[in-house]
Amino acid sequence: MAHVATNKEGHSYDENNDAQKMVFDLGAFVGDLTVEEDASSDDISLEGLQQELEECKNDDVVANILSKGTKLREYTKGVENNIRQVELDSIQDYIKESDNLVSLHDQIRDCDSILSQMETLLSGFQAEIGSISSDIKILQEKSMDMGLKLKNRKMTESKLAKFVEDIIVPPKMVDIIVDGEVNDEYMRTLEILSKKLKFVEVDLMVKTSKALKDVQPELEKLRQKAVSKVFDFIVQKLYALRKPKTNIQILQQNVLLKYKYVVSFLKEHGKEVYIEVRGAYIDTMNKVLSAHFRAYIQALEKLQLDIATSSDLIGVETRNTSLFSRGREPLKNRSAVFALGERRKILKEIEEPALIPHIAEASSMKYPYEVLFRSLHKLLMDTATSEYHFCDDFFGEESIFYDIFAGPFSVIDEHFNSILPNCYDAIGVMLMIRIIHQHQLIMSRRRIPCLDSYLDKVNIALWPRFKMVFDLHLNSLRTANVKTLWEDDVHPHYVMRRYAEFTASLIHLNVEYGDGQLELNLERLRMAIDDLLIKLAKSFPRPKLQTVFLINNYDMTIAVLKEELLLEHFSDLIKFVKTRASEDPSASSEKPITVAEVEPLVKDFGSRWKAAIELMHKDVITSFSNFLCGMEILRAALTQLLLYYTRLSDSIKRIVGGSALNKDLVSISSIMYEIRKYSRTF
């Protein structure tokens, strides 16, 4: 209590002191602190104290202490007194709550007792669980060991079962191989036998097994029996191919391909016998196909129409009074020698079936050689395609095809080599060249390469022949006898007509191909006909007649070219107008014109006339180096087309019920408008 009193007195003194000074003296405070606290401390440095005090001035508590001038010791004593007071207050609070604390203590002690019992119980559980876990682990290890043993036993059993299955020879299999007929069941049994044979040959472990010594002799006997039996069977089927009138493709597809596994079995387990079967098939098909093509060629030769001989040339004089002259119409009336005409249709019939000779012969039909040529090669392509696929499917060897077709190729070559040297039909040869090109495209689309070399060989043989015949025509103009050719007539000369038709035909056949060499040859031919025409013109005594002769011949040339241009796209229309349009439908006739006859012509024209005119325009652009000359020919052709269509329209008006076609007719003004688009002068 004395201490408290002293503290109070000191505090009172400080308050009196504050009242006297009112202003805080930092230097005096520090001085006092130094005298009382640090006078005896020589080692303590006060360096930086002033700076720290300056920083503490911003603290509210420190600033409050410093502003009142309270010394630190006195302030500390005040704090201690406050703490003691708080402590005494807390003690009083504890005393008040003593009963509650005793109750809480008892409760805690009871809980501790219960938790102790729980701990004992859980410890027992933990010990038991540990024991059970150990047992489970032991059981797990035993289970894994038993599972591994079971897996190994199953694997061993599976391998052993497979081994037994692969190596044993069931009695049923023996019965089928030895006594069974070759059918689907027999082939399935062959597959099983094949697997067993491969099994004992490939697996090294099997070769060392004792079981093989018992089974292998039986397997070998079965192999030999199977090879012998299927050889006899397949050879018998092959001999059926030699029977007359046998449809080879049907026999191959419906019979032989069903037993193609037989051939596979022989290839794997009877190589020598397979080679024998392979050779027998090649020999059979070689002879059969050779005989078929030889018979077909002989039948086609009866249908051949002779078009030209070595004397049927542009510049050869037609009048022949020789005692040994042929009894046939004059060459100048036989336009097929020089004009393409209806022969052009063969290029649109490339995919048509081959001719059936006996049907054509029964109807007394005759055909230019290019028709027979296309038919022969269409048959060759179809036969080769079928045989190529069969050889690949049945034998698994494409090379067999070439051994088989060595005979047919030889037969066709023999025929072709006898025909080509005697062929003087330049248009026919060019048609054959185009046919071969189309056939090459067909085989390419089929993805069948087996005829590539053959078709190339034929193409290579045709071009020199065409050049040779073309040169004969060219030389006939260059060496022509003007005196024998000249006629006292200013109308177009038949030599010029031949030239025009011949040139128009070749130009047409070159439109889609753009062969530069052919264009050069046509230019040589044009120069030769110009020279000859001028020589013939000079034979006229008067210049006027010479000029008229030249104009008539050149005009005729344009007329032929325009007609050829139209025939390419409107041949049916032109044919009808020339043969039927002039007939009177009302007059009695065996076959009057009907709506059904002209309706296809009208609808065909209406559906494509604009496109056809555009194609004609493109043909002219690509075919004539002189653009203005080409456009003049196109204009003349379109004018002629308008005349043809006008005649068709007039004919329809005279047909009973023809008004029903008015909706499908193209107006004349529409055609004239389209013609004017191509009639501009450049």
C-alpha positions, 0 to 999 in steps of 0.5 A: 500500500505504501508503494501505491501511495508513493505512486499516487503521490508521484502521479500527483506531482507529475500532474502539477509539473504538467500544469506548470510547463504545458509545453513538452521538453524533449531534451529535458525528458531525455536528459532525465532518462539518461541520468536515472537509467543510463548513468551507470551504463557505459556500453549502451549507445544512444545513437539514433534515439532522437530519430526513433523518438521523432518517428514515435511522435505519430503514435497516439499512445506515445504522443499522449505520454510525451505530451503530458511529460509522464516518465516511462517508469511512472507510466509502467507502474500505472499499467502494472496497477491496472493489470493487478486490478484486472487480475483481482476482478478475474479472481472474484469472477472465478470465485463466483463461478466455482460451483459451475467449475466443480460441476464441469470438472466432474463432467469432464472426469466422467467423460474421460472415464467413458473415453478410456473404456471406449479406447480399451474396446477399440484397441480390442477391435483393432487387434481383431481387425489386424488378425482378420486382415492378415487372414484375408491377405493369406486367402488372397495370396492363395486365391491368386495362386489358384487363379494362376494355376487355373489359367495355366491349366486352361491354356494348356488344355486349350492348346492341347485340345487345338493340337489334338483337333489339328492333328487327328484325322476323323473317320468322316473326313477320311470317308469324304476324301476317299469315297465322296463326290466333289461338291460343296461338302467335299471342298469344305473337307479339303479346306480342313485337310489343307489346314492339317497339312499346313499345321504339321508342316509349319509348326516346329513343335508338332514335327517333334511330337510322337503323335505326328509319327502316327498321323503323318502317313495317314495325312499323306495318303489323304493328300495324294487321294485328294489331289488325284481325285480333284485332278480327274474332276477338274480335267473333266470340267475343262474338257466340257469347254471343248464341246461344240456350241458350249457357252464358255463364259456361262460354264466358267462363271456357273461351274468352274468358279464354284470349284476354284478352291480345288485349284487353290488346294492343288497349288498348295499341296499338289504343285506338279498336278496344278501345273498340269491342270494349268497347262491343260486349261491353257491348251484347251482355251487356246484351241477353243478360242482360236477356233471360235475367232477363226470361224467368226472371221470366216463368217465376217469375210462373207459379209464384206463389202468392197469399197475401193481398189488400187485404181479408185483414186481421186485423180483417176479417170473414170471412163474405162473402155478396156475389154477387161474393165470391171462390170460395175457402175462408174466410180464417180457414182460410187461416192462411198469411196470418198464420202464419209456419209452413213459410215460415220455412224460406226463411231457412235456404235462403238459399244454396240454388240458384235455382229451375229454373222448368220443373221446378217448373212440371212438378210443379205447384208454387206458391210464396209470393212470397218464395220467388220473390224469393229465387230471383231474387236468388240468380240475380242475385247469382251472375250478378253475381259471375261477371260482376264477376270476368270484367270485372275479369280480361278487361278490367281494368275493374270499371266495365264491370259497371255498364254491362252490368247497367243492363239487368238491373237495369231488368228486375228493377226493372220486375217488382218495381215491378209486384209490390210495390204489389199485395203485402198479405202483411206476413209475406212483405214482412218475409221479403223484408227479412230475405232482402235482409239475408242477401244483403247479408251474402253479397255482403260475404263474397264481397267483391263490392261491385257490388250494394251500391247495388241491394240498398240500394235494394230494402231501402229500397223494402220497409220503407215497403211493410211499414209500409203493410200493417202499418198496414192490419192495425192500422186494421182492428182499430181500425175493426172492426165489433163487431156483425158480428164478435161471435159468441155463443161463448166460445171463442177468436175467429178475429180473436184467433187471427189476431193471435196468429199474426201477432204470433208470426210477426213476433216470430220474424222480429225475434229476431236483428235487434232492430228497435226500430221493429217492436217499437213497431208490435207494441205498437200492434197489441197495444193495438188488439187489447186494445180490440177484445177488450174490446168483443167481451167486453162483447157477452156479457150475463153477466160470467162469459161475458165473463171466460171469453171473455177467458181463452180468447182470452188462453190461445189466444194463449199457445198460439200463441206457444209453438207458434211457439217450438217450431216454430223448433227442433223443426219436424221432430219436431212434424210427425212427431208430428202426422202419423205418431205416432198410426199403428199400425206393426203395422197394414197401411199403404201406408207403415208407420213404420220405424226409418230414418224416426225415427232422424234425429229421435231423433239430431237431438233428442239432439244439440242439445235442451239448446242449443235450449232455451237458445236458446228461453230467449234468444228469450223474454228478448229478445222479451217486455218482460214477463219473467214473461209470457215465462217463462210462455210458455217453460214452456208451450212446454217442457211441450208439447215434453215431450208431443211427445217422449213421444209420439215415444218411445211411437211408437218402442216400437211400431216393429219393431226400435225398441229399437235406438234406446233408446241414443239416446233422451233420458230423460223425467226428463232433460227434466223436470229441464231444464224445472224449471231454466226454470220458476222464478218470479221 
